[in-house]
């Protein structure tokens, strides 16, 4: 893996969604990117300027700054396939209409 992943998770600290998103992200990154990523957690209530500069309008939001292109994922990051795709770790875009419970 040539490029180190630069990730920033924008949250409202201490919210259930923020905790879930951080847990889901760390679990996946530790499994797939061990030692190859930097993660910054930004509380939008404490650093509104950073959220504004990144055009964050909803939380939690994950911004993958590197490797390029920049990608943004909104939500609690519980859909593993979507998160893998957004991070560029899997090839095909997941089917948004597919219900995993149907399988």
Secondary structure, DSSP 8 states (H G I E B T S, - for coil): --S-EEEEEEE-TT-HHHHHHHHHHHHHHHHHSTTSEEEEEEETTT-HHHHHHTT--SSSEEEEEESSS-EEEES----HHHHHHHHT-SSS---TT--GGG-
